[in-house]
Amino acid sequence: MLEIRGLVRSFGSMNAVDGVDLTVEQGRITGLIGPNGAGKTTLFNLIAGTLAPTSGDIRFMGDPIGGLSPDRIFAKGLARTFQIPRPFPRMSVLENAMLVPLGQSGERFWNNWFRPAEVARQERENRERAVEVLGFCGLGAKLNDPAGTLSGGQQKLLELARVLMIDPKMILLDEPGAGVNPTLMETLIDKILALHARGITFLLIEHNMDLVMRICHPIVVMAQGQVIHRGDAASVQKDPRVLDAYLGDLPA
């Protein structure tokens, strides 16, 4: 589904991503781990369009996407969440979700005068969809609450709900477990697995090794801007390069 070849992103004389080759197969939950500074977030930014590659190729569903703007990549069904959630804090949870769908007729102000029925129909459909996905993510009781009042874990669930508004083919999850309490962590894992069962593909960055070992296969390890290992949980724990770079003794 996602194919990366020879990807490089330079900042001055430093290559934050240095010749990365990576494939993400359809229907998998692929984990991306490594020490701080390994290049994981830079790689996510390149895939999602926040940064343009210095060189190399990124293809999604066979189409080149390297250097495309984030909105064009998002429209292709490749969505991304953030390590630090970015809701509109004063808007309601429901409004945050309803903002997501692209190409809404109401975004063109003249349509509110000349095509009000279409605007109303689309808004009604977006509201119904938002209520559905927020309910799935366990936020059905929070629809009218300001998004800024949610806990950290609930904001992670709102991030997930927002990307679900476009029926994505693939989701990039940036540290979904960071700052999430154990109860909401289990909820988040359940939602990821449920979406995976529906056919959504995931690539996730995560430092919580328990989460990675439980749900990710394969696991890709980066260090110093390069991929140093790809395999299952057992092989990751045994690779001396991985242990030297980052992990130390992992739980069995």
N, C-alpha and C positions, 0 to 999 in steps of 0.2 A: 504493500500500500504506500509506504514511504521509502524512498531510496535516495541515499546521500552518497556521493562519490567525490573524494579528493577535496573535501570542504575545508577552506581556510578563511579565517577572519583575523586580520592583523590590526593591532593598535600600535602605531609607530613601528618599532623594531620587534615587538612581541606578538607572537601568534597565540591568541587566546584559544582558538580552534585551529589545529595544526594537521591538516590532511586526514580528516575523519571520513571513514567509510562506515555506513550504517544502513541497515535495512530493518524496517518494521513490517512484519507480516500481518496481513489482514486477520482479524479475529483473535489477536494476541494481546496480552497485557505485558508490555515490555518495560522493565525497570531500568533506569539510568542512574547510576550511583558513582561516587567518587569523592575525594577530599575537596574542601573549600578551595576554590581557584582552579579546579580541574577543567573548567570550560563548559560545564553542563548548562548553566543559564544562558551563556552566550550562544550555545548550540540551539537552545529553545528559541531565543530571540531571532536567530537566523531562519529557523523553520517557520516561525509565525510571522515573519516579515518586519519585525521591529528593527532589525539590522540587515544590511545587504552583505552578501559574501564578498570577500576579497577575490576569491577564486573557488572553483568547484561547482558542483551541480546538485540541486535538490529537486526531486520529482515526487509529486503526490498523485496517485492514481495514474501514473504515466505522464502527467503534464509537468513541465518545468515551472517551479514557483520561486526559485531563488531570485531575490530582488523585487518581487511583487509587494505591493502595499498590504498591510495587515487586513484591510477590509476585503480586498480581492481574494486573499487566501481564506479568510473566514467564509466568504460566499461559496467557496468550493467545498465546504463541509469539514474543514480542518480548524478546530476551535482550541482555544488555550485559556487555562485559568492561571492565576498568579499566586505566588507564595504569600504575599501580603494582599488580602482581598481589597478590591477597589470599587465598592458600591457607591452610589450617590447617597450619602448618609441621611439627608433630610427628606428624601423621597421614600415612599413606602416600599416594602418588600415586593408587593405586587407591581408597582410602577417600575421598579428596577428591572424586573423580568420583562415587562411589556415593552420596554425601550429597545430590546435586542433585535427583533426581526428587521431585516434589511429591506429597503425600498418601500417603506410604508407611505401610503398615499397622503396621509396627513402631514408628512414632512414638507410637502409643497403647499405653501400657505393658501394658494389660490384654489386648491382642491376643496378646501373647507367651505368655499362659496359655490363653486361650480360643480363639484361632485360630492356633496355631503353624504349621500347614501352609501357610496363606496367607502368613504372614510369611516363611517359608522360601522359598516359591515366588517371591515378589516380590524377595527379596534375591538369589536365584539369577539372576533375569532382569536385575536391576540390575547384578550383577557381570559377566554376559556382555556387556551393553551397554557397561559401562565399559571392559572389556578391548578391545572393538571400537573404540571412539572413541579410546582412548589409543594403540592401535596405529596408527590412521589418522594421529594427530598426531605420530607418531614417538617415543612414550614407552613403547612396549611393553617395553623392557628396564628401565624405571624403576618398574614397577608397585609394588614393595614398598619403594622408597626413601622416606624422609621427604620431603615436598614442600619443606621448607625447605632441603634440600641441592641442589635443582635450580639451574641457572644462571638468569640473568635471562631469557634467550631461551626456555629450557625452561619457565619459569614462565608465559611468555606462551602457549606451546603448551598448557599445562595449563589456563589460563583459557579458551582456545578449546574444549578437550575438555569442560570442565565445562558450557559452554552447549549443546554438542551433545547432552548427555544428555537434553534435552527435545525434540529434533527441532524446533528453532526455525524459524519462517517468516522472521524477519528478525533480524540481529545488528548491534548497535551496537558498533563497535570503537574504543576510546579509545587512540590512539597505539600501535598494535600494534608499530610498528618501534622504539619508544624503548628504548634500552639493549640492542638485539639485535645480535649480531655478524653480519657479512656472510653467513656460511654458514647460520646459523639464519634470517636474514632471507629468504633464498631459499626455505628450507623453509616458512616462514610464508606467503610469497606463493603458493607452490604449493598450500598447503592452502586458502587463501582462494579461489583460482581453481577448485580442484576442487569446493569446496562451492558456489560460484557456478554451476558447470556442473550441479550437482544441483538447482538451483532456489532456493537460499537468497539472499535479498536482503541487501545490506550498506549501512550508513552508517558511514563511518569518519572520525575525526579523525586527522590525521597531519601532522607537520612535515617528514617525509622526502619531499622533493619528487620524488625519483626514484621512490619507491613510488607516490605519488599519480598521477604522470604515466603510469606504466606500466599501472595497473590500474583507475583510476577514470574513469567517464564516466556522468553529468556530474560536474563539480567545482563546489562552492558555496563562495563566499568570504564570510566575515563580517569586519566591522570595527565597533568601537564598538557592539556589540549588534545590528547590522543586517546583512542580506544585501545585499552590494553587487555581486555578480556570480554568474551561473550559466552554465556553458557547458563546452566541451571544453578540453583542455589548451592548444591553440593560442590560443583566445580569452582564456584566463586570462593568458597571457604577454603579450598585447598590450593589455589593458585598463589605461589609465593610472590609474584609480582603485585597481586592485589593486596596481600597482607603487608608487603613492604610499603605500598603506596598509601594505604588508607585504613584497612579494616581491622587489623589485629585479629584477636580471637573472636569469632562470631558464634552466636548460639547455634547449637546443632538443630 
